[in-house]
Each structure stands twice: as C-alpha cells, then as structure tokens.
Amino acid sequence: MKLGKCLIAFVLFIGFFITFGKRGLIDSYTMKERVHALREYNQQLVLQNNALKEDILLLRNDLPYVETIARNELGMVRKGDIVYRFSR
C-alpha cells in the first residue's frame, strides 16, 4: 500500500514538472505563440522593405514620379504654374 502511494505521488510530481516546469508543455505553448507572432512581424517587415525598394527604384529612374513627389510632399511648383494662397 505504501509503495502505491509513493508511486502515485511520484507520477503526480513528474506530471507537474512536465506540465509546468522549464521547457514543459505550457512553456512550449508560449514559445510557439511567440514564434508565430515574430514570423508575422517578420513578414510585415519584408513587405515594407519591398515597398521601400520599389520607391527607391522609382526615385532613381522615373523623373515624373520625382516631380509628383516634389509637388505633393514638398509643395514645389513648376515654372509657369499659378499659385493661389488662401488666408486663414
């Protein structure tokens, strides 16, 4: 009878460490979730890098694109354009 109680206690003890211990089931689950989140973040960064590479290529090679950016973002005007200023 005493051997049975010790065996049950030992099994419960080992089960506790398998579930809650370092590198146990819960730790493994949280690491899988973290890896999944990091992979999604990495994919977002890859997409952002590809978009920035496209912008770099356009800025180097496409003069109408450079003109569009200069007009929209920097407020530049071409010679001969009429500029209207509205007071607030």
Beta strands, then each sheet from edge to edge (+ up, - down):
end
